[in-house]
């Protein structure tokens, strides 16, 4: 399952000023990068969201808000992995962060397009 494609249909619900939303706004201030993330996803390599340690730290810092976003998107943790046989908590954390980042970037790119 390609999570990047299914996330395109949803909206990041952090329109209220949360720590997660503020962190993403601070990190993603370049519209070209935002459009790249929206088009190609985090798997293409996004600075600060590449290494397992970075993704785990981000998830742990914003865990409650990330879980709230996933719930709002109708995504359960087991939906984040490609297999029912074996997966690690680390894989779930990484995919959860990528979903939230990609959704944020989709929304920012769409908002910029709507204004233009």
Buried (B, 14 or more C-beta within 10 A) or exposed (E): EEBBEBBEEBBBBBEEEBEBBEBBEEBBEEEEBBBBBBEBBBEEEBEEBBEEEBBBEBBEEBEEBBBBBBEBBEBEBEBBBEEEEEBEEEBBBBBBBBBBBBBBBBBBBEEEEEEE
